[in-house]
């Protein structure tokens, strides 16, 4: 059972007290009619959530509202992020399907997830947790690209994705039942009850899907899962003058990749023989149970690891809470935030290790917004703790720790109090808006970290605006096993050389919006210093080293996206993003995942009476596999012994969806995803060999599942 750490709790209370006290004092007095709190907004421009439009905020923010979420047919957050310029989903393992959301094509672990503005996710929870983030009960999803885009989330090296919970205005209930390809079965429910001064919500999801093998080698490319989600929300409009919002989520998922099926116990018991067929697929092995050793062209020893040898079985349970309290008094506004998460992962990684991780996270902040002369100033304090503890047993006979149970091989303990201040002021008759912020955080391991940011917004006219942003962000490196399986193969991990990862960001965005057209063009530059790497030094010190890369990783990109409302019923969206990557591949030792040179996105929406039709298409350009995967230092080979291609081909993915509203209550829908059935596994296997013939599963550049069809019925009450 979790018990608050006395030192951390005392520090958090001390930090929150100075800003909470004014609220207590004001609450004790008769409440005057509050003046509207000032807010940092753009004036004189229409608000929209179409692609190409931006929210009315000085920080460049793209939004997806509840209607767009429903029209997309997405069942979780990664699906919702598809087909958007500058935003993508990165798969990092073809067997367990770890996925992250990338912003500006930076590594997915550099994207900070927020729940109602509260940072309560980590590399541990992001690894498998993004698939488990349901979309029921959301008002919108806000996406801000760039380092330090959120005042309370400086660890956003690439940007933030904020899930904003909807406060119900009336009683409502919704039931969504669907089924589809590869055994998909999904049921989602949502209910809202309003009462005088507040509301209560309940949501739940049951979802199952089978694993998928697109080439017949009996090794899955898409992971099967059994997922259960429960969400509770509470909204109170006036508690001592405070407006409260709270959300609790429980997550329970079991997934398995590698062997097909879902009999976890039988797979763990299958430790010998060969149930796979390595002779299937492009550049496959010449025989079913072994492959060509690229070192000398001979056949390897027969595979004898059973189904468990290539299995990755992960059981995840997570409980999380995020709550906010806001109160206005006069021209001042007080905000308090609280977040807590407890994450449990039991996992069996075939021939690598058995791993059992436990994580606890907490977050507290208090901030006060007040006018100071012509400026609007926000000052606040925050406290964040994050612990990871684990128990693991290496299953690799070549490892010096084989069969030895180890405690806390990848553990870390972070305590990070912080102080922040932000000033906003408008000039030249509110044509120029300026927002400058500064944070100082002090981590128990990495010491003091300062992160400044400046945002400028110029209104050329009511319809045209420009935004310029420059700033920094940081991230505390973690050593979670999923990011580096080999961390368990050494007696110890030496973290003495590790540094906090930092990013410098410069971005400019030009925006035009009217009743029929929304258009945004942007240019972004991000340089990441001290990118954390694991270095195998078992031949020297005997340890794995967690240390910074010797050089910076830089991504420059330009993107253009716009939506044209052609008729009252029809809207067309187009987007293009081009990327330039600058890094020394040797310095990053194959720790990066391939990203495309460019992406083109197209979308067409047609709303005609009860019909709602939409099509989404994305062309992903070629990817420099040789550079990202470090072929110069670690060549990759196919199972027939031939070298892997230096570059991937470009490809289209197309999603189609149609829904029909039979009545106010009943809607039916059908969706075809990846309509042209493009699969990487049919062009280039996810499996690869190193120079000695050792097998790996992370050669990733394209879709890991083919065409899927989903049909369902949605009932609204």
Secondary structure, 3 states (H helix, E strand, C coil): CCCCCHHHHHHHHHHHHHHHHHHHHHHCCCCCCCCCCCCCCCCCCCCCCCCCCCCCCCCCCEEEEHHHHHHHCCCCHHHHCCCECCEEEEECCCCCCCEEEEECCCCHHHEEEEECCECCCCHHHHHHHHHHCCCCCEEEEEEEECCCCECCECCCCCEEEEEEECCCCCCEEEEEEEEEHHHEEEEEEEEEEEECCEEEEEEEEEEEECCECCCCCCCCCECEEEEEEEEEEEEEEEECCEEEEEEEEEEEEEEEECCCCCCHHHHHHCCCCCCCCCCCCCCCCCCCCCCECCCCCCECCCCCCCHHHHCEEEEEEEEEEEEEEEEEECCEEEEEEEEEEEEEEEEEECCCEEEEEEEEEEEEEEEEEEEECCEEEEEEEEEEEEEEEEEEEECCCCCCCECCEEECCCCEEEEEEEEEEEEEEEECCCCEEEEEEEEEEEECCCEEEEEEEEEEEEECCCCEEEEEEEEEEEECCCCCHHHCHHHHHCCCEECCCCCCEEEEEEEEEEEEECCCEEEEEEEEEEEEECCEEEEEECCCCCEEEEEECCCCEEEEEEEEEEEEECCCCEEEEEEEEEEEEECCHHHHCCCCCCCECEEEEEEEEEEECCEEEEEEEEEECCEEHHHHCCCCCCCCECCCCCECCCECCCEEEEEEEEEEECCCCEEEEEEEECCCCCCHHHCCCCCEECCCCCEECCCCCCCCCCCEEEEEEEEEC
